[in-house]
Amino acid sequence: MASRANQRILLGCGVLCVAALLCAPAIAPSAAEAPALNPAPAGPAVASSFPVASEARLAGDSKRTRFVLDLDKTIQFRAFTLADPYRVVVDIPQVTFQLPTGTGTGGRGLVKAFRYGLVMPGDSRIVFDLTGPAKITDSTMLEAANDQPPRLVLELEEVDRTAFVQTLAPENRPELRPAIADANAAVVPPEATKPAAAPDSRPLIVIDPGHGGIDNGTQSSGESEKNLVLGFGLALRDRIEKSGKYRVVMTRTDDTFIPLNDRVKVARNQSAALFVSIHADALPRREGDAQGATIYTLSDKASDAEAERLAEAENKSDAIGGVNLSDEPTEVADILIDLAQRETKTFSNRFARTLMGEMKSTVRMHKHPLKSAGFRVLKAPDVPSVLVELGYVSNKGDLEHLVSENWRTRTVGSMAQAIDTFFAKPLAIAGPAK
């Protein structure tokens, strides 16, 4: 791919021109996007040493609502609010959640629902979806007393929009968000930042298992998308590395939440030759029972309603994880895509077709296996990228395949063959995916 160097020069010129036109200085990520309260432990963690959360409950009404989390020891925590959508985020050290099944799926008072999980090694997070604007009036860690365990208590009170915005940190206020965030300041997984021992000219492939940590993805019959795609991604990595032809970087190798923009930056910072995001879709019962694998490429306009629905759902992952959803202005994204992504889209579409050709002989494919939509995770302007939906966890047959070792081995093999074919052939100009 000799033209990649020219493409990066073009992208750099485009960025400078856009920045000059808009006069928008770059700043560091907001507090909501920064790592959580406590750093990862220096050595291997022992699960039994983590605090244990045994029960969580809500009380109150639409004016005032209280959240209580029972623990086996006191912890430090940080609570803050986010707008659009209205959320409260509580950052805590890594906790072993032993809460009853279904905890958080129902709401009460000012809270529609809440979720919890790991956001990075050493740090957990609880995210509350609010019914409307509310402020934190009190947040306390109570010691054990009178047969009660240590408790984290959060008090919320209804406020209007103006009062809510005033409670936000300045960098989180919608009217004060900068036009362009610093593209190089985000934290990426440690394995993606390790310097190479020696120059290595082999193509680098980034494998991106979707979701993780606090974000479970789709769920059905006791299976979570985040676990299914992680297992598949690790198997694909092992298969590709075994050939010795490529270097491979994973956006995550465990049950950790990674924001969408950080996934893209892993690929860009490493000058990746290919980015493959792995997912497994689900349809609500009212929408029927689709089945089969689908391969998506980036497009400003979705190829169909289902693609648009999926892209919208996947693009909300950061909101699920409690990340500040400030985006670049549309005009900036449009200019950068127009300048740098034309060739990249051609590479992406070519790989998508190659991948479909290999997978269709071993894997059940969707009736429309090639689609496109505006997935944020595919928006690296200089890295060919595809998003693969392995199947539908909402479909019984697909779910049986997704948990099958034999099916995974065959599918991994077809994807590895597609990668070999993609890098073995010179670029042939291809049109957009239909």
Summary of the structure (lengths in Angstrom):
residues: 434
radius of gyration: 22.4
end to end distance: 24.4
largest distance: 73.8
contacts: 1422
relative contact order: 0.13
helix: 33%
strand: 27%
